[in-house]
């Protein structure tokens, strides 16, 4: 098989010749808990703009019918999942011609709930049944809505059962057997681990419970099944594709990722330049561009005043917009002692664990002229923060891709990041930001102090800002790469059928 990475845009146009069907558990703007929804929306939206026939199928969660004008797209039909046989229905949101069509799987018992994946008590214990039923219903609907040449693009563990069902329970059906499958791993830390008994409960053969298929340290691993049965696997940055093959970065699946060889490809996510544009952004106080940063200075002064920070253009302002979670590096940041330090200003934005919220709130109360924190995330606040900040901090334990560091560069906020995942692919050390290696408090402090020192040379800082703002993080290159991967998956499937 030709290496999936060997295709280039010169080999053909950007449109995939068949229909691309994305299966995903969340999709912006309908349902979102993190970066997955926005990333898949970016892929599907720009594929559709490039001319590909594209659609998206996700569950019909609570409240969507009230917020969106959905129409029934099917009569009710029955779906079997092991011993469970139940009725589902498909709804559709009709959108502009250049947008992907979005379908929703309706099953009130499974999806009309408070949260996408769980509630205050934790994850829903029947999640494998919820998303298993969703996958079976989506595969049934694919045949109805796209009977011709079709490629399935699944995303993360919630949809990983789709390739498993295609290659086992549905393998005798010529249509299902012919479908190439691409699985994108956005966050390999979440895999869907369940007891062995889940295999027959889903109606799957016990033969799948072995190390070469879905067995994982005495558990059933749904993501592993998806990896094994997909034609091509992608992840969201080239560096993260390498990390997944290592014991330190593979989250216990490094051997499975390594065994994929050239079937594992890293494709960097992009950002939507129509949404993230400091020249026209409706959410920021003053517009600006690389040639004229006066507006950015005005945005900084506005944020300092509105948050109660000292209004001083000579103080470097560090922003951090992230989930309040261990993965994002809050432990080493708080131990470093730089938050609240004289001569530095900080603005935090994010929701998450109470221990980090309490610590940041305490620092904001102790140093109101230096530290501000907001624990109700809104997109408007994130736009305002990045427009105002001189630097963005991302000291992550791991970061498969990351979008915020790309948005920050677009808005002239130089990233200070750890050399992991997509952060290493998108921030040029000492060129468009600062990159440190060890997950240590001292390393964070050193990088922050180096950034603050750069800011004292305003002319040099502006040169770095202009270089950062000139970087191209649009979706165009990523969509081209995905078309090459789709073609490689189609060739692999055709060769298998021959």
C-alpha distance (Angstrom), angle and dihedral (degrees) to the residues before:
residue distance angle dihedral
X1 . . .
X2 3.77 . .
X3 3.80 112.7 .
X4 3.81 108.9 -96.9
X5 3.78 90.0 -132.5
X6 3.81 95.1 56.5
X7 3.81 96.2 78.1
X8 3.80 115.5 100.2
X9 3.82 131.5 -167.6
X10 3.79 89.6 -110.5
X11 3.81 88.5 67.7
X12 3.81 91.2 72.1
X13 3.76 146.6 -40.4
X14 3.81 122.8 -52.0
X15 3.83 96.0 -108.2
X16 3.81 118.8 98.4
X17 3.84 107.8 -134.3
X18 3.80 96.1 -132.2
X19 3.80 133.9 49.7
X20 3.79 116.6 -77.0
X21 3.80 114.4 -148.5
X22 3.81 116.9 -165.3
X23 3.80 117.8 -156.6
X24 3.80 111.0 -163.8
X25 3.78 136.7 152.9
X26 3.82 94.1 -135.9
X27 3.79 133.9 22.9
X28 3.79 130.6 179.7
X29 2.99 127.8 -83.4
X30 3.82 95.5 12.5
X31 3.79 102.2 52.7
X32 3.78 128.6 0.8
X33 3.80 137.7 167.0
X34 3.81 98.8 157.0
X35 3.78 145.2 -25.6
X36 3.83 95.7 -42.4
X37 3.81 93.5 78.4
X38 3.79 93.7 51.2
X39 3.80 95.1 42.5
X40 3.80 94.7 53.1
X41 3.79 90.8 43.9
X42 3.81 88.4 54.7
X43 3.81 93.0 51.0
X44 3.81 95.2 45.5
X45 3.82 95.8 40.9
X46 3.79 95.3 51.5
X47 3.81 92.4 42.0
X48 3.79 87.8 55.8
X49 3.81 91.8 47.4
X50 3.82 88.0 52.0
X51 3.80 90.2 57.4
X52 3.80 103.2 -97.6
X53 3.80 118.3 139.9
X54 3.80 98.4 -118.0
X55 3.79 135.5 173.8
X56 3.79 136.4 171.2
X57 3.80 128.9 -145.8
X58 3.81 121.8 -164.1
X59 3.81 136.8 153.5
X60 3.80 120.2 -80.0
X61 3.79 99.9 -116.3
X62 3.78 126.4 -166.9
X63 3.78 115.9 -69.3
X64 3.79 98.7 14.1
X65 3.80 93.3 110.8
X66 3.80 89.8 54.8
X67 3.81 94.3 48.8
X68 3.80 99.4 40.3
X69 3.78 135.6 42.6
X70 3.81 98.5 -115.6
X71 3.77 124.3 176.3
X72 3.82 130.1 -162.4
X73 3.80 110.1 -99.6
X74 3.80 97.3 -178.3
X75 3.74 143.4 21.4
X76 3.80 113.9 -106.5
X77 3.81 112.1 -79.0
X78 3.77 134.3 -176.5
X79 3.80 125.4 -110.8
X80 3.80 126.7 -167.8
X81 3.79 123.1 -146.5
X82 3.77 110.0 174.7
X83 3.81 106.8 -60.4
X84 3.80 91.4 -14.4
X85 3.78 116.7 95.4
X86 3.78 115.9 175.8
X87 3.78 143.3 155.6
X88 3.80 124.4 -101.7
X89 3.78 135.9 172.6
X90 3.79 134.9 -156.4
X91 3.79 123.8 -129.8
X92 3.80 128.1 -172.5
X93 3.77 136.8 -153.4
X94 3.77 108.2 -146.9
X95 3.80 109.7 -141.3
X96 3.80 138.9 174.0
X97 3.79 117.6 -58.5
X98 3.80 92.9 -107.2
X99 3.82 92.4 53.6
X100 3.82 126.1 81.7
X101 3.79 115.0 -103.3
X102 3.80 109.5 -110.3
X103 3.81 120.9 -146.5
X104 3.80 127.3 -171.4
X105 3.81 129.4 -152.9
X106 3.80 109.2 -137.3
X107 3.79 120.3 -150.4
X108 3.78 111.2 139.8
X109 3.79 95.0 -165.5
X110 3.79 91.7 59.9
X111 3.80 104.9 28.4
X112 3.82 109.1 26.2
X113 3.80 91.3 87.7
X114 3.79 139.9 119.8
X115 3.82 96.8 -100.4
X116 3.77 139.2 24.9
X117 3.80 95.5 -119.8
X118 3.80 105.4 2.9
X119 3.77 147.6 -28.7
X120 3.79 137.3 -117.3
X121 3.80 88.8 -60.3
X122 3.81 93.7 59.5
X123 3.80 136.2 -99.9
X124 3.78 117.6 -11.9
X125 3.82 106.5 -100.6
X126 3.81 91.7 -139.1
X127 3.82 94.3 56.1
X128 3.81 93.6 119.0
X129 3.81 89.4 55.4
X130 3.80 92.5 44.6
X131 3.79 94.1 52.2
X132 3.79 93.7 34.8
X133 3.81 89.3 57.9
X134 3.79 90.2 45.5
X135 3.82 90.5 53.3
X136 3.81 93.1 48.9
X137 3.80 91.7 48.5
X138 3.81 92.2 46.6
X139 3.80 92.3 50.9
X140 3.80 90.0 50.6
X141 3.81 91.3 49.9
X142 3.81 92.7 47.3
X143 3.77 89.3 63.9
X144 3.80 90.3 51.3
X145 3.79 98.5 45.4
X146 3.83 99.9 33.6
X147 3.82 110.0 28.3
X148 3.81 93.2 158.2
X149 3.80 130.5 64.5
X150 3.79 105.7 -22.9
X151 3.80 136.9 173.5
X152 3.79 122.9 -161.1
X153 3.80 117.4 -142.2
X154 3.81 109.9 -170.8
X155 3.80 124.9 -171.8
X156 3.84 127.9 -147.8
X157 3.79 129.4 -33.7
X158 3.81 96.3 -52.6
X159 3.82 89.1 71.0
X160 3.80 98.5 30.7
X161 3.80 91.3 101.4
X162 3.81 90.0 66.9
X163 3.84 94.8 74.9
X164 3.82 89.0 41.3
X165 3.82 91.3 55.0
X166 3.82 91.9 44.5
X167 3.79 93.9 53.5
X168 3.82 96.9 41.2
X169 3.81 120.2 22.4
X170 3.83 94.7 24.3
X171 3.79 99.0 34.4
X172 3.81 94.0 108.1
X173 3.80 91.8 59.0
X174 3.85 108.6 92.7
X175 3.81 93.2 -145.3
X176 3.81 94.1 51.2
X177 3.77 92.6 42.6
X178 3.81 91.7 54.9
X179 3.82 97.2 52.4
X180 3.83 114.8 108.3
X181 3.81 111.9 -139.8
X182 3.79 128.7 -148.7
X183 3.81 117.8 -175.8
X184 3.80 119.3 -164.3
X185 3.80 117.9 -157.1
X186 3.78 107.5 -151.9
X187 3.81 96.1 169.3
X188 3.79 118.2 10.7
X189 3.79 92.1 -172.5
X190 3.81 87.6 80.1
X191 3.81 110.3 62.0
X192 3.80 110.7 149.6
X193 3.82 105.0 -109.4
X194 3.79 115.3 -168.1
X195 3.82 139.6 156.8
X196 3.82 118.5 -74.2
X197 3.80 90.9 -109.2
X198 3.78 89.5 71.7
X199 3.82 89.6 79.5
X200 3.83 97.3 69.5
X201 3.82 90.9 32.0
X202 3.81 87.6 64.6
X203 3.79 89.8 48.2
X204 3.81 92.6 -108.2
X205 3.82 122.9 138.3
X206 3.82 117.6 -97.7
X207 3.79 87.3 -126.0
X208 3.81 87.8 80.9
X209 3.79 90.5 66.8
X210 3.80 97.3 87.9
X211 3.81 133.4 97.2
X212 3.81 93.3 -99.4
X213 3.80 90.7 58.1
X214 3.84 126.5 19.9
X215 3.81 107.4 -27.7
X216 3.82 113.3 111.7
X217 3.82 121.4 174.8
X218 3.80 92.4 -35.8
X219 3.81 94.2 -42.9
X220 3.79 136.9 94.3
X221 3.80 109.2 -108.9
X222 3.80 113.9 -159.7
X223 3.81 96.0 -170.2
X224 3.79 90.0 52.6
X225 3.79 89.8 54.9
X226 3.78 90.0 52.6
X227 3.80 91.6 50.0
X228 3.79 92.6 50.4
X229 3.81 96.0 48.5
X230 3.82 100.6 40.4
X231 3.79 122.0 97.2
X232 3.80 94.1 -140.6
X233 3.82 129.8 11.1
X234 3.77 121.8 -156.4
X235 3.76 133.5 -174.5
X236 3.75 130.0 -164.5
X237 3.80 103.8 -98.1
X238 3.82 136.4 21.8
X239 3.80 93.1 -122.1
X240 3.81 91.9 51.3
X241 3.81 89.8 53.0
X242 3.79 86.6 60.6
X243 3.82 92.9 44.7
X244 3.81 92.4 53.1
X245 3.79 89.9 60.9
X246 3.83 92.1 58.4
X247 3.82 129.8 81.5
X248 3.81 90.7 -123.0
X249 3.79 95.7 49.3
X250 3.80 106.6 29.6
X251 3.83 99.5 77.7
X252 3.80 90.9 -131.8
X253 3.81 93.7 -49.3
X254 3.81 98.3 84.0
X255 3.80 92.9 116.1
X256 3.81 90.9 52.9
X257 3.80 91.8 47.5
X258 3.81 91.5 46.7
X259 3.80 91.2 50.1
X260 3.81 89.8 59.4
X261 3.82 89.4 68.6
X262 3.82 108.8 173.2
X263 3.80 90.2 1.5
X264 3.84 87.9 77.7
X265 3.81 112.6 77.0
X266 3.81 130.7 175.2
X267 3.82 115.6 -140.4
X268 3.78 117.9 178.4
X269 3.79 117.7 -126.4
X270 3.79 118.8 -124.8
X271 3.78 138.1 -148.5
X272 3.79 129.7 -118.9
X273 3.80 106.9 -106.2
X274 3.80 91.0 -165.5
X275 3.81 89.5 61.6
X276 3.82 99.1 34.0
X277 3.79 105.2 50.6
X278 3.83 120.2 126.9
X279 3.80 90.3 -161.6
X280 3.81 93.6 64.7
X281 3.84 107.0 11.3
X282 3.85 107.0 141.7
X283 3.83 92.1 -158.8
X284 3.82 98.8 63.2
X285 3.79 128.7 78.5
X286 3.81 98.5 -128.7
X287 3.79 131.2 18.2
X288 3.78 123.1 -132.1
X289 3.78 145.1 166.8
X290 3.78 136.7 -157.9
X291 3.81 93.0 -90.8
X292 3.80 93.0 52.5
X293 3.81 118.8 31.4
X294 3.79 96.6 173.4
X295 3.79 90.5 106.3
X296 3.79 91.3 54.6
X297 3.80 89.9 54.8
X298 3.80 88.7 51.7
X299 3.82 91.0 49.9
X300 3.80 89.6 52.2
X301 3.79 93.0 50.3
X302 3.81 90.3 48.8
X303 3.82 92.7 51.1
X304 3.81 92.6 46.5
X305 3.79 91.3 51.9
X306 3.81 96.3 42.5
X307 3.82 93.3 49.7
X308 3.79 96.4 44.1
X309 3.79 94.9 -110.9
X310 3.78 119.8 141.5
X311 3.81 107.7 -84.9
X312 3.79 100.1 -126.9
X313 3.82 123.6 135.7
X314 3.81 91.2 -157.7
X315 3.81 94.5 64.0
X316 3.84 112.8 89.0
X317 3.80 110.8 -122.6
X318 3.83 116.9 -147.0
X319 3.79 119.4 -163.8
X320 3.79 129.2 -164.5
X321 3.79 121.0 -173.7
X322 3.81 111.6 176.7
X323 3.75 145.1 114.4
X324 3.80 110.0 -75.5
X325 3.79 93.1 -113.9
X326 3.78 138.1 125.4
X327 3.81 91.1 -112.1
X328 3.81 90.4 65.7
X329 3.81 93.9 61.9
X330 3.80 101.4 -109.7
X331 3.81 92.0 139.5
X332 3.79 95.0 61.8
X333 3.79 92.5 38.4
X334 3.80 93.0 54.9
X335 3.81 91.6 45.6
X336 3.80 91.4 50.0
X337 3.82 93.6 70.6
X338 3.81 94.5 -140.9
X339 3.81 95.1 116.4
X340 3.79 104.9 90.1
X341 3.78 93.8 15.6
X342 3.80 115.2 144.1
X343 3.78 114.6 -98.0
X344 3.84 95.0 27.3
X345 3.79 131.2 90.6
X346 3.80 126.8 -156.6
X347 3.79 135.7 -166.5
X348 3.82 119.0 -175.2
X349 3.80 127.1 -165.7
X350 3.79 125.1 -178.1
X351 3.78 150.1 92.6
X352 3.78 127.6 -123.0
X353 3.79 143.6 80.3
X354 3.79 118.3 30.3
X355 3.82 94.1 -136.5
X356 3.80 91.3 64.5
X357 3.78 92.6 40.1
X358 3.80 91.1 53.5
X359 3.81 92.5 47.7
X360 3.80 94.1 49.4
X361 3.80 92.1 43.9
X362 3.80 89.3 52.7
X363 3.79 91.8 51.8
X364 3.81 91.4 47.9
X365 3.81 90.8 52.0
X366 3.81 92.1 46.5
X367 3.82 94.0 47.5
X368 3.83 107.8 25.4
X369 3.82 93.0 163.1
X370 3.83 92.0 52.6
X371 3.82 107.9 31.2
X372 3.82 133.2 45.9
X373 3.79 127.3 172.4
X374 3.81 133.4 -169.8
X375 3.78 120.6 -168.1
X376 3.79 100.4 -174.5
X377 3.77 106.6 78.5
X378 3.78 119.9 -145.4
X379 3.78 128.4 167.6
X380 3.80 90.0 -126.8
X381 3.81 90.8 58.5
X382 3.79 91.2 49.4
X383 3.80 91.4 52.0
X384 3.81 91.1 49.4
X385 3.80 92.9 47.2
X386 3.79 95.6 50.9
X387 3.80 91.9 45.3
X388 3.81 90.6 53.4
X389 3.81 102.8 37.0
X390 3.79 122.8 97.0
X391 3.81 90.8 -159.9
X392 3.82 137.4 17.4
X393 3.80 119.8 -146.7
X394 3.84 121.8 -146.8
X395 3.85 109.9 162.6
X396 3.81 92.4 166.2
X397 3.79 126.4 176.0
X398 3.80 86.0 -144.0
X399 3.79 132.0 -9.4
X400 3.82 116.2 -177.9
X401 3.80 91.4 -161.7
X402 3.77 116.2 -32.0
X403 3.78 123.4 -154.3
X404 3.78 101.3 -158.6
X405 3.81 95.2 71.2
X406 3.82 89.2 55.0
X407 3.80 92.8 48.1
X408 3.80 89.5 47.0
X409 3.80 92.8 55.8
X410 3.78 89.9 48.2
X411 3.83 86.7 56.0
X412 3.81 96.4 43.3
X413 3.82 97.2 -105.9
X414 3.80 106.4 135.0
X415 3.84 111.6 -135.0
X416 3.80 122.0 -125.6
X417 3.80 102.6 -162.6
X418 3.76 145.8 158.7
X419 3.80 117.0 -109.2
X420 3.81 98.2 -106.6
X421 3.81 135.3 118.5
X422 3.76 116.9 -33.9
X423 3.80 92.2 -8.0
X424 3.79 88.1 72.4
X425 3.81 90.5 48.9
X426 3.80 96.8 49.9
X427 3.82 107.7 35.6
X428 3.80 119.3 66.9
X429 3.79 108.7 -150.0
X430 3.81 112.4 -119.7
X431 3.81 89.4 -1.5
X432 3.81 107.9 67.8
X433 3.81 99.1 -1.0
X434 3.79 145.8 -27.9
X435 3.81 124.3 -70.9
X436 3.82 124.6 -168.4
X437 3.79 128.8 -175.1
X438 3.79 115.6 -151.7
X439 3.78 124.4 69.5
X440 3.79 91.8 -127.3
X441 3.80 134.0 125.8
X442 3.78 91.7 -128.0
X443 3.80 92.0 55.4
X444 3.80 91.4 52.8
X445 3.79 90.9 49.9
X446 3.80 92.5 49.0
X447 3.81 92.8 50.0
X448 3.82 92.0 47.8
X449 3.79 91.5 50.1
X450 3.81 91.3 48.7
X451 3.80 89.4 52.4
X452 3.80 91.3 48.9
X453 3.80 89.7 50.3
X454 3.81 91.0 52.3
X455 3.80 89.7 52.2
X456 3.78 91.0 60.6
X457 3.81 87.8 66.6
X458 3.79 94.6 61.8
X459 3.79 95.0 -178.5
X460 3.81 92.2 54.2
X461 3.82 91.9 44.0
X462 3.81 89.4 54.3
X463 3.82 90.5 51.7
X464 3.81 89.3 54.9
X465 3.81 90.6 46.6
X466 3.80 92.3 52.8
X467 3.81 91.1 49.9
X468 3.80 90.3 50.0
X469 3.79 93.1 48.4
X470 3.82 89.8 51.7
X471 3.83 93.3 60.0
X472 3.82 115.3 111.5
X473 3.80 111.4 -131.3
X474 3.79 96.7 155.4
X475 3.81 121.7 135.1
X476 3.82 94.5 -114.3
X477 3.80 97.1 91.1
X478 3.82 92.0 43.8
X479 3.80 92.7 51.9
X480 3.80 89.4 52.0
X481 3.80 90.0 52.3
X482 3.80 92.1 49.1
X483 3.77 91.3 53.5
X484 3.80 88.7 55.4
X485 3.80 90.2 50.2
X486 3.81 91.2 49.0
X487 3.78 90.8 52.5
X488 3.81 90.8 49.3
X489 3.82 90.5 49.7
X490 3.82 90.5 49.6
X491 3.80 91.1 50.2
X492 3.77 91.2 49.2
X493 3.80 92.4 49.9
X494 3.81 92.0 46.9
X495 3.81 91.1 49.9
X496 3.82 89.8 50.1
X497 3.81 91.6 51.7
X498 3.81 91.4 48.8
